[in-house]
Amino acid sequence: MPPIHLMQNDVLDLTNRCRRRMKTPCRRAGRTVRHRNCNVKLDDLDWDRPDLDCELQQARGIPRNLQLDETVVVMMLPIVVVGRRLPPTSLVVVRAADSRGIAAAVDHLVALGHRRIVHATGGSGSIRADRRDGYLRAMRRHGLGESVSIIDGDFTEKAGMAAAEHLLAERALPTAVVAANDRIAIGLLDALRRAGVDVPGDVSITGYDDSPLARLSHIDLTSVSQEPREQANRAVAAVVERLDGGRTDAVSSVLQPRLVVRDTTAPAPNR
């Protein structure tokens, strides 16, 4: 029996803590299929590359020069993509609804009285697009379309610090920032506090990924969980369906993200 590839994805680099969190439950859940004489392999692919078909083929151990149709390749080796929305494909995709997760953060801030809410985004591809779209839709739904403000960057702490510098150079600070991931949020949090800004007294901050750093007592970041364990469980269940049931059709399993409220969000200041 060929190895089963649980292809875990994120736009972040290999040092990303959220990626490591996803890999751990994937490996644990992968024991479910090992008694079927299968191996579980985790691969990181750049899903935005134009030569993705060739990269998928190479990840499956199939020479690129064979140029096989994707459907044929999937039948040869089941693949489950975890954590990334893909265009129509024959692959199984298990992911969180990123647009809803960011929208939940905006809803939380609006409920606290915030109206001037900035989005610090980063990277490229579907994850950036989905989270940006979630912010835009939520702001418009609350009648705050004219207050939309987006700061571009990447998914690193350095980008969060650069976003803080940008905000500090403005005439007035926003009352809240929705960061596209926890690393941006933590860089932003550090830079604002070093500049004497009270978080959350002056500015509330939310992250995304609910990383281990977000739960440290001196950070205590309000964040959005992608439910990595449930994603891993569903990914392995999809593999078992393909092994035991012979299922070959494309499946998209989308989880509802969960907002985790901590101490970096508070009622909007009166200013």
C-alpha positions as CSV (number, residue, x, y, z in Angstrom):
1,M,0.0,0.0,0.0
2,P,1.5,3.4,-0.9
3,P,1.9,6.1,1.7
4,I,-0.9,8.4,2.5
5,H,0.0,12.1,2.2
6,L,-1.7,14.5,4.6
7,M,-0.5,17.7,3.0
8,Q,-0.6,20.3,5.7
9,N,-0.4,23.9,4.5
10,D,0.0,27.5,5.6
11,V,1.4,30.5,3.9
12,L,3.9,30.9,6.8
13,D,7.4,29.6,6.8
14,L,8.6,26.4,8.5
15,T,9.2,28.1,11.8
16,N,5.6,29.0,12.2
17,R,4.2,27.8,15.5
18,C,0.7,27.3,14.1
19,R,2.1,24.9,11.5
20,R,3.9,22.8,14.1
21,R,0.6,22.7,16.1
22,M,-1.2,21.3,13.0
23,K,1.5,18.7,12.3
24,T,1.4,17.3,15.8
25,P,-2.3,16.3,15.7
26,C,-1.9,15.1,12.1
27,R,0.8,12.8,13.2
28,R,-1.2,11.5,16.2
29,A,-4.3,11.0,14.1
30,G,-2.3,9.3,11.5
31,R,-1.8,6.4,13.7
32,T,-5.4,5.5,12.9
33,V,-4.4,4.4,9.4
34,R,-1.0,2.7,10.2
35,H,-2.7,-0.6,11.1
36,R,-3.7,-0.7,7.4
37,N,-0.1,-1.0,6.4
38,C,0.0,2.7,5.4
39,N,2.4,5.5,6.1
40,V,1.4,9.0,6.8
41,K,3.5,11.7,5.2
42,L,3.2,15.4,5.9
43,D,4.3,17.7,3.1
44,D,4.4,21.5,2.7
45,L,3.6,22.8,-0.7
46,D,3.3,26.2,-2.2
47,W,-0.3,26.1,-3.4
48,D,0.0,29.4,-5.3
49,R,2.8,28.2,-7.7
50,P,1.8,28.1,-11.3
51,D,3.4,24.7,-11.7
52,L,1.4,23.2,-8.8
53,D,0.4,20.1,-10.7
54,C,4.1,19.2,-11.3
55,E,4.8,19.9,-7.6
56,L,1.9,17.6,-6.5
57,Q,3.2,14.9,-8.8
58,Q,6.7,15.1,-7.4
59,A,5.3,15.1,-3.8
60,R,3.6,11.8,-4.7
61,G,7.0,10.4,-5.9
62,I,5.9,10.4,-9.5
63,P,8.5,11.7,-12.1
64,R,7.5,15.0,-13.5
65,N,8.2,13.9,-17.1
66,L,5.2,11.5,-16.9
67,Q,2.8,14.5,-16.9
68,L,-0.1,12.5,-15.5
69,D,-3.6,13.9,-15.2
70,E,-4.4,15.0,-11.6
71,T,-7.3,12.6,-11.3
72,V,-5.1,9.7,-12.2
73,V,-2.4,10.7,-9.7
74,V,-5.0,11.1,-6.9
75,M,-6.2,7.6,-7.6
76,M,-2.7,6.3,-7.3
77,L,-2.1,8.1,-4.0
78,P,-4.8,9.6,-1.8
79,I,-4.0,13.2,-0.7
80,V,-5.7,15.4,1.9
81,V,-5.0,19.1,2.0
82,V,-5.3,20.6,5.5
83,G,-5.7,24.3,6.2
84,R,-6.0,25.8,2.8
85,R,-8.9,26.6,0.4
86,L,-8.2,25.5,-3.1
87,P,-9.9,26.1,-6.5
88,P,-12.0,23.2,-7.8
89,T,-9.8,20.1,-7.6
90,S,-10.0,16.3,-7.2
91,L,-8.2,16.6,-3.8
92,V,-9.8,16.3,-0.4
93,V,-9.6,19.7,1.5
94,V,-10.1,20.1,5.2
95,R,-9.9,23.7,6.4
96,A,-11.4,26.4,8.7
97,A,-13.6,29.1,7.3
98,D,-11.0,31.9,7.6
99,S,-13.4,34.7,6.4
100,R,-15.8,33.7,9.2
101,G,-13.0,33.6,11.7
102,I,-11.9,37.2,11.0
103,A,-15.5,38.3,10.8
104,A,-16.0,36.9,14.3
105,A,-13.1,39.0,15.6
106,V,-14.7,42.1,14.0
107,D,-18.1,41.3,15.5
108,H,-16.5,41.0,18.9
109,L,-14.9,44.4,18.6
110,V,-18.0,46.1,17.3
111,A,-19.9,44.6,20.3
112,L,-17.4,46.3,22.5
113,G,-18.1,49.7,20.9
114,H,-15.2,49.8,18.4
115,R,-15.8,51.6,15.1
116,R,-12.3,52.5,13.9
117,I,-11.0,49.0,13.3
118,V,-7.9,48.4,11.1
119,H,-6.9,45.1,9.5
120,A,-3.2,44.2,9.4
121,T,-2.9,41.6,6.7
122,G,0.0,39.8,5.1
123,G,1.3,37.3,2.5
124,S,-0.5,36.3,-0.6
125,G,-2.8,33.6,-1.8
126,S,-6.1,32.3,-0.6
127,I,-5.5,32.6,3.2
128,R,-4.7,36.3,2.9
129,A,-7.6,36.9,0.5
130,D,-10.1,35.0,2.7
131,R,-9.2,36.8,5.9
132,R,-9.2,40.2,4.2
133,D,-12.6,39.4,2.7
134,G,-13.9,38.4,6.1
135,Y,-12.8,41.8,7.5
136,L,-14.3,43.8,4.6
137,R,-17.6,41.9,4.7
138,A,-18.0,42.3,8.5
139,M,-17.2,46.0,8.4
140,R,-19.7,46.6,5.7
141,R,-22.3,44.5,7.5
142,H,-22.0,46.7,10.6
143,G,-22.3,49.9,8.4
144,L,-18.5,50.7,8.8
145,G,-17.6,50.5,5.2
146,E,-16.2,54.0,5.2
147,S,-14.0,53.2,8.1
148,V,-12.2,50.3,6.4
149,S,-8.4,50.5,6.7
150,I,-5.9,47.8,5.7
151,I,-2.2,47.7,6.3
152,D,-0.3,45.2,4.1
153,G,2.7,43.2,5.2
154,D,3.6,39.6,5.7
155,F,2.9,37.0,8.3
156,T,5.7,37.9,10.7
157,E,6.3,39.8,14.0
158,K,8.4,42.2,12.0
159,A,5.3,43.1,9.8
160,G,3.3,43.7,13.0
161,M,6.0,46.1,14.3
162,A,6.0,47.9,10.9
163,A,2.2,48.2,11.1
164,A,2.5,49.7,14.6
165,E,5.0,52.3,13.3
166,H,2.5,53.1,10.5
167,L,-0.3,53.6,13.0
168,L,1.8,55.7,15.4
169,A,2.7,58.0,12.5
170,E,-1.0,58.8,11.9
171,R,-2.8,61.7,13.5
172,A,-4.9,59.4,15.6
173,L,-4.7,55.8,16.5
174,P,-7.6,53.4,15.7
175,T,-9.4,51.9,18.6
176,A,-8.7,48.3,17.4
177,V,-6.6,46.2,15.1
178,V,-7.6,42.8,13.6
179,A,-4.3,41.0,12.7
180,A,-4.3,38.3,10.1
181,N,-2.4,36.0,12.4
182,D,-0.9,35.8,15.9
183,R,2.6,36.7,14.8
184,I,1.5,40.0,13.3
185,A,-0.6,40.7,16.4
186,I,2.3,40.0,18.8
187,G,4.7,42.2,16.9
188,L,2.1,44.9,16.9
189,L,1.4,44.5,20.6
190,D,5.1,44.7,21.5
191,A,5.7,47.8,19.4
192,L,2.7,49.7,20.7
193,R,3.4,48.9,24.3
194,R,7.0,50.0,23.9
195,A,5.7,53.3,22.5
196,G,3.6,53.8,25.6
197,V,0.2,52.8,24.1
198,D,-2.1,51.0,26.5
199,V,-3.3,47.7,25.1
200,P,-6.3,47.2,25.4
201,G,-7.0,50.5,27.1
202,D,-6.2,52.6,24.1
203,V,-6.1,50.0,21.3
204,S,-7.6,46.5,21.3
205,I,-5.8,43.8,19.3
206,T,-6.9,40.4,18.0
207,G,-4.9,37.7,16.3
208,Y,-5.6,34.5,14.4
209,D,-4.4,30.9,14.9
210,D,-4.7,30.7,18.8
211,S,-1.0,29.8,19.0
212,P,0.8,28.8,22.2
213,L,2.3,32.3,22.4
214,A,-1.2,33.8,22.5
215,R,-1.9,31.9,25.7
216,L,1.2,33.2,27.6
217,S,0.2,35.3,30.6
218,H,2.2,38.4,29.6
219,I,0.6,38.3,26.1
220,D,-2.9,36.8,26.7
221,L,-4.0,37.6,23.1
222,T,-7.6,37.4,21.9
223,S,-7.3,35.1,18.9
224,V,-9.2,32.8,16.6
225,S,-8.7,29.0,16.8
226,Q,-8.7,27.0,13.6
227,E,-9.5,23.9,15.6
228,P,-6.3,22.0,14.4
229,R,-7.1,18.7,16.2
230,E,-10.5,18.5,14.5
231,Q,-9.0,19.3,11.2
232,A,-6.5,16.5,11.7
233,N,-9.2,14.1,12.7
234,R,-11.3,14.9,9.7
235,A,-8.3,14.6,7.4
236,V,-7.5,11.1,8.6
237,A,-11.2,10.2,8.4
238,A,-11.1,11.2,4.7
239,V,-8.1,9.1,4.2
240,V,-9.8,6.1,5.7
241,E,-12.8,6.6,3.5
242,R,-10.5,6.4,0.5
243,L,-8.8,3.3,1.7
244,D,-11.8,1.4,3.0
245,G,-14.6,2.8,0.9
246,G,-12.7,3.5,-2.3
247,R,-14.0,7.0,-2.4
248,T,-12.3,9.1,-5.2
249,D,-14.6,12.2,-5.5
250,A,-13.5,15.6,-4.2
251,V,-14.6,16.5,-0.7
252,S,-14.4,19.9,1.1
253,S,-14.8,19.9,4.8
254,V,-15.0,23.4,6.3
255,L,-14.9,24.0,10.1
256,Q,-16.2,26.9,12.0
257,P,-13.4,28.8,13.6
258,R,-13.7,29.7,17.3
259,L,-13.0,33.1,18.8
260,V,-11.0,32.9,22.1
261,V,-11.4,36.1,24.1
262,R,-8.5,37.1,26.3
263,D,-7.0,40.3,27.7
264,T,-6.0,42.3,24.6
265,T,-9.6,43.4,23.8
266,A,-11.7,45.7,25.9
267,P,-14.5,48.3,25.4
268,A,-13.6,51.1,23.0
269,P,-12.0,54.2,24.7
270,N,-13.9,57.5,24.7
271,R,-11.9,59.7,22.3
